[in-house]
Amino acid sequence: MARFIVDVMLKPEILDSQGQAVARALPRLGFEGVTGVRQGKRFEIEVEGPADEAATERVRKMAETLLANPVIETFELRAE
């Protein structure tokens, strides 16, 4: 069984309101010195068979089709 990690983040030019809210809350909670926060999503996907090129391409298609919105998000894929 192969395991893949897909990290999805908003593109840098897209406003991350959730990240901004977290960045504003951290000093109120006593965490000083934070200059920025961006929030994302992490998917852990297990597929049958080895983590070969074909499996990687299948998971890449999943990310492009469902997991990430290519208009506003980017994703990174890695086998674990």
JOTA-V180259 format. One record per run of one state. SS is the DSSP state (helix for helix, strand for strand, loop for the rest). FROM is the first residue (numbers start at 1). LEN is the number of residues. If there is no record, write none. Layout:
[[SS FROM LEN] [SS FROM LEN]]
This chain:
[[loop 1 1] [strand 2 9] [loop 11 6] [helix 17 12] [loop 29 11] [strand 40 8] [loop 48 5] [helix 53 15] [loop 68 5] [strand 73 7] [loop 80 1]]
